[in-house]
Amino acid sequence: MNNGIANNILNSKIALCLLMNMLHYHTQKENIKLNITENMVNDIYYAFRFRDLSKEAVMILAESLIK
């Protein structure tokens, strides 16, 4: 039974939202600029949806977007 949005889509959108919120919070706290494009956000969403990312890979991704 389909209740609207598929679980993998919902989980990917939640993960993307959490990552973007964490990046925004950290950059505001440290007073640094986050340089991220719409294409990058789309690529990250695709990775969350279709790839098997470890927590370490997500941490490295977040670090690379902040620096």
LOGUVEX-614634 format. One line per field, with one value per atom (N, C-alpha, C, O, CB): x, z, y. Coordinates in pm, 1 decimal. Atoms other than C-alpha are relative to their C-alpha. Glycine has a CB too. Layout:
east	(X:...)
up	(Z:...)
north	(Y:...)
end
This chain:
east	(84.2:0.0:88.0:178.9:-95.4:-79.7:140.6:-72.4:-183.7:27.3:58.3:73.6:60.4:98.4:19.7:-52.7:196.7:142.1:165.7:-7.0:-140.2:573.7:70.9:48.0:70.6:-74.2:802.8:99.5:151.6:73.5:-89.7:1018.0:139.4:197.7:9.3:-135.7:1348.6:6.6:107.3:52.1:3.7:1245.7:-10.1:61.8:-119.2:17.6:1128.2:128.3:170.2:-115.8:-124.5:1443.3:110.7:187.4:45.5:-101.8:1664.4:-24.3:69.9:1.8:32.4:1482.9:25.5:71.4:-146.4:-27.4:1506.5:150.5:196.4:-60.8:-145.8:1880.0:57.2:144.8:64.5:-47.1:1935.5:-35.4:47.1:-60.5:43.3:1736.0:85.9:127.9:-148.1:-83.8:1931.6:141.8:199.6:3.3:-134.9:2264.3:5.2:94.8:47.1:0.8:2173.7:-20.5:42.2:-110.5:21.2:2045.6:125.2:159.3:-116.5:-123.0:2362.8:107.3:177.8:50.0:-97.3:2579.8:-32.4:56.8:4.0:41.9:2378.1:29.0:81.3:-149.9:-24.2:2397.3:148.9:188.5:-55.0:-143.9:2772.1:61.3:145.5:69.7:-56.9:2849.3:-44.2:32.7:-40.4:45.9:2636.5:75.8:115.0:-151.3:-69.4:2801.9:145.5:196.1:-6.2:-141.3:3155.2:19.8:133.2:68.2:-3.2:3068.0:83.9:169.4:55.2:-64.1:3189.0:-108.0:-223.8:91.0:96.2:3025.2:-6.6:95.5:37.0:22.1:2875.0:-13.4:-101.6:-126.0:0.5:2948.2:-51.7:25.3:141.6:61.4:2703.5:-99.5:-176.3:-69.5:88.0:2518.5:-121.2:-123.5:76.6:118.6:2180.3:37.3:-19.7:-104.5:-45.7:2357.9:63.7:45.3:99.6:-61.4:2557.5:-106.7:-95.9:94.8:110.0:2238.7:-69.6:-101.6:-101.9:62.9:2082.9:87.3:36.3:-28.2:-91.6:2393.0:2.0:8.0:141.2:3.2:2386.8:-130.1:-129.4:15.2:129.2:2017.1:5.7:-39.7:-115.7:-13.7:2091.8:84.3:50.6:63.6:-87.0:2372.1:-73.5:-62.0:126.9:77.5:2145.2:-104.2:-132.7:-68.2:108.4:1877.2:49.8:-10.7:-79.9:-39.1:2074.4:133.7:166.1:4.9:-130.4:2415.3:-1.6:-87.2:112.7:-12.8:2520.8:111.3:229.1:29.7:-98.4:2692.8:17.8:-79.9:-42.9:-27.6:2861.9:-8.0:-5.8:139.9:1.5:2843.1:130.6:132.1:-24.5:-129.2:3212.8:1.9:57.8:113.2:5.6:3147.3:-82.9:-47.3:-58.0:83.7:2871.8:75.4:63.7:-133.5:-78.8:3102.9:106.2:126.2:66.6:-101.2:3378.4:-65.7:-10.8:78.0:73.9:3123.6:-33.2:-12.7:-128.4:34.7:3004.7:123.6:118.5:-66.3:-124.7:3363.0:46.0:89.4:110.8:-48.9:3449.0:-88.9:-41.0:7.9:88.9:3143.3:20.0:-8.8:-144.7:-19.1:3230.7:132.2:140.7:-6.2:-133.0:3599.2:14.0:120.1:106.3)
up	(0.0:0.0:0.0:82.0:122.1:14.2:-105.5:67.5:29.0:-150.0:-72.9:134.2:-45.1:39.2:150.1:50.3:-88.8:-48.7:-159.4:106.7:40.3:-96.7:41.8:151.4:63.2:-29.0:-112.2:113.5:129.6:-126.1:-115.3:194.2:-38.0:32.0:71.2:35.9:9.2:-41.8:-18.2:-113.0:36.7:-130.4:125.5:140.5:-95.3:-124.8:209.7:82.5:132.2:82.5:-76.6:383.8:-61.8:10.2:10.2:68.3:122.2:21.2:43.3:-149.7:-21.0:157.6:144.0:168.6:-36.9:-140.4:537.6:22.7:89.8:92.3:-14.9:519.5:-60.7:-1.5:-65.6:64.7:276.6:84.3:101.1:-141.1:-84.2:497.4:126.0:163.6:38.3:-120.3:808.2:-31.7:43.8:62.7:38.4:628.3:-28.0:20.3:-123.2:33.2:489.7:125.5:139.3:-103.3:-124.4:829.5:86.3:145.4:78.6:-77.5:1000.6:-60.9:11.7:7.6:66.6:740.8:23.1:51.3:-149.9:-22.0:773.8:143.6:166.8:-31.1:-141.1:1154.2:25.9:89.9:91.1:-24.9:1155.5:-64.8:-4.0:-51.9:67.2:902.0:67.4:72.6:-147.7:-72.4:1093.4:131.4:168.8:26.4:-129.3:1423.7:-15.4:66.8:64.6:23.2:1281.9:-86.8:-111.6:-64.9:84.4:1064.4:-126.7:-161.7:78.9:127.0:743.3:-105.4:-74.1:11.1:110.0:404.1:-54.7:-76.6:-111.8:61.8:266.2:-149.3:-195.2:58.4:144.8:-102.5:-62.1:-89.8:-53.7:54.5:-241.2:-107.8:-90.8:111.6:111.5:-570.4:-0.6:69.9:-134.0:14.3:-664.9:-58.1:-18.8:-89.2:57.6:-873.3:105.6:104.1:-113.3:-107.3:-569.2:90.3:130.5:81.7:-83.1:-364.3:-71.0:-8.4:32.1:76.8:-641.1:-2.2:7.7:-143.3:-0.7:-655.5:135.9:142.9:-37.2:-134.2:-278.7:21.1:76.5:107.4:-9.9:-291.6:-77.3:-27.6:-54.3:80.0:-569.5:74.3:76.1:-137.2:-73.1:-361.4:118.5:143.1:48.3:-111.7:-57.2:-49.6:17.9:78.3:50.7:-271.5:-61.1:-39.2:-103.0:78.5:-486.6:38.3:-11.3:-142.0:-36.7:-326.6:146.6:224.2:-25.0:-136.7:-7.3:67.2:54.2:4.6:-62.2:193.4:147.1:219.6:-13.8:-141.5:524.4:74.6:13.7:19.7:-79.9:810.4:-15.8:-10.3:148.1:20.8:754.2:-131.1:-138.1:1.0:128.5:390.3:10.2:-49.1:-107.8:-17.4:491.7:80.5:51.8:70.1:-79.5:751.6:-86.0:-74.4:118.8:88.0:491.6:-100.6:-131.0:-73.5:91.2:249.1:67.1:8.3:-47.2:-72.4:511.4:23.3:4.5:133.7:-21.7:597.0:-127.2:-123.5:51.9:124.9:232.4:-48.0:-116.5:-107.9:40.1:179.6:85.1:40.1:8.6:-90.0:475.4:-26.8:-13.1:145.8:15.7:395.1:-129.2:-156.9:7.8)
north	(-119.0:0.0:124.3:136.9:0.4:-120.7:335.7:117.1:153.1:30.5:-112.9:623.4:131.6:212.8:-17.4:-126.2:904.6:-13.8:-62.3:105.9:-5.4:938.1:-130.1:-181.1:124.1:123.0:633.3:23.0:133.4:-50.0:-11.8:564.7:46.5:129.2:-132.0:-39.7:598.7:147.5:214.3:-88.8:-142.5:938.6:85.6:184.4:29.9:-75.2:1060.6:-0.4:104.1:-58.8:8.5:935.8:84.5:148.5:-144.8:-80.5:1101.4:148.6:224.8:-31.8:-142.2:1433.2:42.0:153.5:27.8:-30.3:1417.3:10.9:103.3:-108.1:-4.3:1338.8:127.5:190.7:-123.1:-122.8:1627.2:122.2:212.0:13.4:-111.9:1865.0:10.6:120.1:-16.1:0.3:1763.0:46.4:124.6:-140.1:-41.1:1803.5:149.8:219.0:-78.6:-142.9:2146.2:86.3:191.4:30.0:-74.5:2263.4:0.9:103.4:-59.8:7.3:2142.9:90.2:160.3:-145.0:-86.4:2318.1:147.2:227.2:-30.0:-138.7:2639.3:43.0:151.9:16.8:-32.0:2628.7:20.1:117.5:-111.6:-8.1:2565.4:124.0:190.0:-125.7:-116.8:2838.2:129.7:225.7:1.3:-118.6:3090.5:15.2:125.8:-8.0:-0.6:2995.1:43.9:120.3:-139.2:-30.6:3022.5:124.0:164.9:-118.3:-118.7:3325.2:-22.3:59.0:118.4:30.1:3160.6:-19.8:-47.4:-125.7:8.5:3146.9:-141.6:-206.8:98.1:129.9:2830.0:21.0:93.5:-70.8:-15.7:2803.6:-128.3:-220.2:34.8:120.4:2548.7:40.7:135.4:-83.5:-32.1:2549.1:-94.0:-194.9:-9.4:83.7:2406.2:-136.4:-238.3:69.6:127.2:2140.2:-89.0:-210.7:25.3:76.9:2034.5:-61.1:-177.0:88.5:50.8:2000.3:-115.5:-216.5:112.8:107.9:1790.9:-125.2:-236.8:46.3:114.4:1569.5:-69.6:-192.3:45.0:58.0:1519.6:-77.3:-187.2:110.2:69.9:1429.9:-131.9:-235.0:89.4:121.8:1179.0:-104.2:-222.6:32.4:92.6:1027.3:-61.6:-181.7:72.1:54.2:993.4:-99.6:-198.5:113.2:84.3:834.2:-131.0:-236.0:76.2:116.9:591.0:-63.2:-171.1:37.7:55.1:535.3:-43.3:-0.8:103.7:47.4:361.0:80.4:47.2:-154.0:-88.4:635.0:-36.9:-55.4:147.9:23.7:564.0:133.0:239.9:-66.7:-123.1:811.8:76.6:199.5:-32.1:-65.7:880.8:78.2:187.6:-103.4:-69.1:970.9:127.6:229.4:-92.3:-119.3:1213.3:105.2:224.3:-36.0:-94.8:1371.7:68.6:189.5:-71.9:-57.5:1422.2:94.9:200.8:-111.6:-85.6:1565.5:133.3:239.5:-69.9:-121.7:1815.0:86.7:208.3:-34.6:-75.8:1916.1:68.3:183.4:-92.1:-57.7:1972.7:115.5:205.9:-108.2:-109.3:2195.1:124.8:235.7:-44.8:-114.2:2417.4:69.7:191.8:-45.0:-60.0:2473.1:74.9:130.9:-105.2)
end
